[in-house]
Amino acid sequence: MKYLIIGSGAAGISAVKEILKTRDENDQITVITKEDYPFYYRPRLIEYLSGEVDEEEIIINDKEWFENNGINLKLSERVTEVDFENKKVISDKSIYSYDKLLLANGAHSFKPPIKGANKKNVFTLRDLSDAKKITNICQNAEKAVVVGGGLLGVESASNIKKSGLEVTVVERTEWCLNKQLDEKGGKLLIEILEREKGLNFILDATTEEFLGDDKVESVLMGDGDKLNTDLVLLSTGVRSNTELFEDTDLEIKRAVDVNEYMETNLEDVYAAGDIAEYNGNFYGIWLPSMKMGQTAGKNMAGERQGFPGVVSSHTLKVAGVNVVSAGNLDPDNELDHEIVEKERGYKRVIRDKDGKAVGLIIVGQFEDQDNLLAEVKS
Ligand SMILES: Cc1cc2nc3c(=O)[nH]c(=O)nc-3n(C[C@H](O)[C@H](O)[C@H](O)COP(=O)(O)OP(=O)(O)OC[C@H]3O[C@@H](n4cnc5c(N)ncnc54)[C@H](O)[C@@H]3O)c2cc1C
């Protein structure tokens, strides 16, 4: 059996690890990635920004691991076309045939159509090569602006700050992490980050243009203010890399549509991770990507096992501040909400009609966090 996997991230390699479990000597496994690095822990790119970890430390499986497992790893090779009808994958270096294909080619950072976004020193952060470019510029920079106050934006801002720069986060809404936190939680987090970590926030604000001759020198805000800066990091969401499959019969909604076995609408073609959506859910995070990859791998190797699903859950230190966001946050306010506020702490427990905790928001430290999280996930 010829297994071909496009993408060497959490989804692709989790699938490979499942295929390896039942592999026989006739099975060939090929993994193609456009990046120069084998499988690494993408979320730790944030720590790479502040120099807390180096390249070696974020690699999960190195080239040797692929060699030892007899996997044909193609680094620095970009897939340019997939011919599903003839079961062929075309890259900028070669043409491959397959029996079973996994699309695990992830997502890219969305670049909003802001004037000047193509100037030098305006970055997005998706892979190790982006992180390297940003850290290089940070070495001789004094000021940075991060556009977008989501999880990734705030974490990146905090780590750029650690390398000594003055950092301002510009957020379009009234509080940060608005996918994970409610207004009170988000505003408390901002207060702590401003007071204790020295980050600056400009909220409810729009970015009009990046100004400068060749490279960015300032950010023109919607209200006419100008923020001087040496670099800009755009952190305004991700989009699945579906453009590779345009003009094919592959069914794409927001992302590639898969069933519980991670099968697409095309025979012998599977998809998992940030390229895929299941049941209308696009996860865009690590754990579901791994689980989708495992499910795809099992089914590609002949087992019949459905995706176990995941309760969306974040337990993080955002710039050193404990933040939890898990389960059903009940945006329409249909359930019971129990709120506890204290100095430097905020907790919202969302309970169903039987009193069971089904959602949780925490900023700061609360002793019952672990029990509540276990209840939400049960
Ligand atoms: C900076 C950062 C921080 C993050 N922090 C967190 C976090 O704290 N918690 C969390 O849960 N999630 C986090 N995420 C999200 C998480 O990393 C992703 O959800 C996860 O990596 C998705 O895995 P994937 O395998 O689907 O895709 P990816 O990891 O994006 O892998 C895609 C693979 O496809 C390859 N590829 C793409 N296009 C082509 C092509 N045309 N040809 C060949 N190869 C191609 C790429 O080279 C790569 O190997 C973070 C992401 C980033 C960028």
The ligand as a MOL file (V3000), in Angstrom:
LIG
                    3D

  0  0  0     0  0            999 V3000
M  V30 BEGIN CTAB
M  V30 COUNTS 53 58 0 0 0
M  V30 BEGIN ATOM
M  V30 1 C 2.4830 30.4540 16.6670 0
M  V30 2 C 1.3940 29.4680 16.9010 0
M  V30 3 C 1.0020 29.1910 18.2110 0
M  V30 4 C -0.0150 28.2770 18.4530 0
M  V30 5 N -0.3650 28.0140 19.7440 0
M  V30 6 C -1.2800 27.0570 19.9930 0
M  V30 7 C -1.6100 26.6980 21.3370 0
M  V30 8 O -1.0990 27.2800 22.3020 0
M  V30 9 N -2.5040 25.7010 21.5290 0
M  V30 10 C -3.0920 25.0360 20.4900 0
M  V30 11 O -3.8840 24.1280 20.7280 0
M  V30 12 N -2.8230 25.3740 19.2010 0
M  V30 13 C -1.9380 26.3530 18.9290 0
M  V30 14 N -1.6450 26.6840 17.6280 0
M  V30 15 C -2.3770 26.0030 16.5340 0
M  V30 16 C -1.7540 24.6390 16.2120 0
M  V30 17 O -0.3740 24.7590 16.0920 0
M  V30 18 C -2.3700 24.1170 14.9330 0
M  V30 19 O -3.7480 23.9310 15.1130 0
M  V30 20 C -1.7490 22.7730 14.4980 0
M  V30 21 O -0.3740 22.9140 14.3230 0
M  V30 22 C -2.4050 22.2800 13.2140 0
M  V30 23 O -1.7620 21.1080 12.8110 0
M  V30 24 P -1.8610 20.6020 11.3020 0
M  V30 25 O -1.0120 19.3610 11.2410 0
M  V30 26 O -3.2470 20.5280 10.8720 0
M  V30 27 O -1.2150 21.7660 10.4230 0
M  V30 28 P 0.2230 22.4240 10.4740 0
M  V30 29 O 0.8770 22.2230 11.7810 0
M  V30 30 O 0.0570 23.8110 9.9550 0
M  V30 31 O 1.0500 21.5940 9.3950 0
M  V30 32 C 0.8050 21.7350 8.0260 0
M  V30 33 C 1.8860 21.0290 7.2540 0
M  V30 34 O 1.5680 21.0920 5.8810 0
M  V30 35 C 2.7000 21.5110 5.1470 0
M  V30 36 N 2.2250 22.1570 3.9110 0
M  V30 37 C 1.3100 23.1430 3.7730 0
M  V30 38 N 1.1160 23.4370 2.4880 0
M  V30 39 C 1.9380 22.6020 1.7750 0
M  V30 40 C 2.2070 22.4150 0.3900 0
M  V30 41 N 1.5900 23.1070 -0.5650 0
M  V30 42 N 3.1310 21.4960 0.0600 0
M  V30 43 C 3.7760 20.7500 0.9910 0
M  V30 44 N 3.5590 20.8900 2.3060 0
M  V30 45 C 2.6450 21.7910 2.6860 0
M  V30 46 C 3.4310 22.4180 6.1050 0
M  V30 47 O 4.7760 22.5560 5.7210 0
M  V30 48 C 3.2690 21.6370 7.3980 0
M  V30 49 O 4.2010 20.6000 7.4780 0
M  V30 50 C -0.6520 27.6200 17.3580 0
M  V30 51 C -0.2710 27.9110 16.0420 0
M  V30 52 C 0.7290 28.8400 15.8130 0
M  V30 53 C 1.1260 29.1680 14.4050 0
M  V30 END ATOM
M  V30 BEGIN BOND
M  V30 1 1 1 2
M  V30 2 1 2 3
M  V30 3 2 2 52
M  V30 4 2 3 4
M  V30 5 1 4 5
M  V30 6 1 4 50
M  V30 7 2 5 6
M  V30 8 1 6 7
M  V30 9 1 6 13
M  V30 10 2 7 8
M  V30 11 1 7 9
M  V30 12 1 9 10
M  V30 13 2 10 11
M  V30 14 1 10 12
M  V30 15 2 12 13
M  V30 16 1 13 14
M  V30 17 1 14 15
M  V30 18 1 14 50
M  V30 19 1 15 16
M  V30 20 1 16 17
M  V30 21 1 16 18
M  V30 22 1 18 19
M  V30 23 1 18 20
M  V30 24 1 20 21
M  V30 25 1 20 22
M  V30 26 1 22 23
M  V30 27 1 23 24
M  V30 28 2 24 25
M  V30 29 1 24 26
M  V30 30 1 24 27
M  V30 31 1 27 28
M  V30 32 2 28 29
M  V30 33 1 28 30
M  V30 34 1 28 31
M  V30 35 1 31 32
M  V30 36 1 32 33
M  V30 37 1 33 34
M  V30 38 1 33 48
M  V30 39 1 34 35
M  V30 40 1 35 36
M  V30 41 1 35 46
M  V30 42 1 36 37
M  V30 43 1 36 45
M  V30 44 2 37 38
M  V30 45 1 38 39
M  V30 46 1 39 40
M  V30 47 2 39 45
M  V30 48 1 40 41
M  V30 49 2 40 42
M  V30 50 1 42 43
M  V30 51 2 43 44
M  V30 52 1 44 45
M  V30 53 1 46 47
M  V30 54 1 46 48
M  V30 55 1 48 49
M  V30 56 2 50 51
M  V30 57 1 51 52
M  V30 58 1 52 53
M  V30 END BOND
M  V30 END CTAB
M  END
